[in-house]
Amino acid sequence: VEQGGLIPTAISTIPTFPYNYCQIFTNSFGVDDSLKATLQYTGKELPRQQEANLFRHKAQMEGAAIYGNRASGTGTEGLPLYKTGGLLSIITTHTDSFTTGKLDFATFSAFLRDHALATGTQKKFCFANRSAMSALMNVAAGNIRITQGEIKEYGLNFAQWVSPWGTINFLQTDSIRESKEKFIFIEPQYWKMRVLQSTHLKVAIQETNRMADAASYITEAGYQYAPEQTGAVLSGS
């Protein structure tokens, strides 16, 4: 400000709060009375179906945690319908892409410096699909010293790289279901699941006169990652 000059224009800010919806996840299954009475090589059919569908239920929730898109509206029965957003829709500030199959050390280093490690702490956890980890191994050759499988956190074994800008713990996961490379960087303490209804089995939801046992696994939950600026996504395109 100049001596004797005017007072600068006042600036005020309004805080904004990230939000997401809770989604009702359901997986229904049934076993008719004939199948229940049949001797199966794998044992009783109803317990097998329960186990298999619980796995599918958890896989559905895991997929939403990554790929979900926040939405609200009306379902086919005219009732409220909510969908939860996942990491790829929540993290928007620090994202970048490269030509698939052509990730190099300079590109990866610049992304770490300018995006993945630019905000938050200097320690990130990176979840990557198979093609991304293969690309990382090619980048690492002669450039990066990665400690394989010796870092144990959150009950998992991570590969670790201590870079000039911070530490990255890498984990390959099949939950990222894409053919092209995908790296998702997060700080796990900010990634939370908010539960309205914990996972439970609701039995006999079909007509009572049907000659079958029917049930559904139900969970109502949503995901939160905030502040989203502490996350980053690097994708092959």
Disulfide bonds with the S-S distance in Angstrom:
none
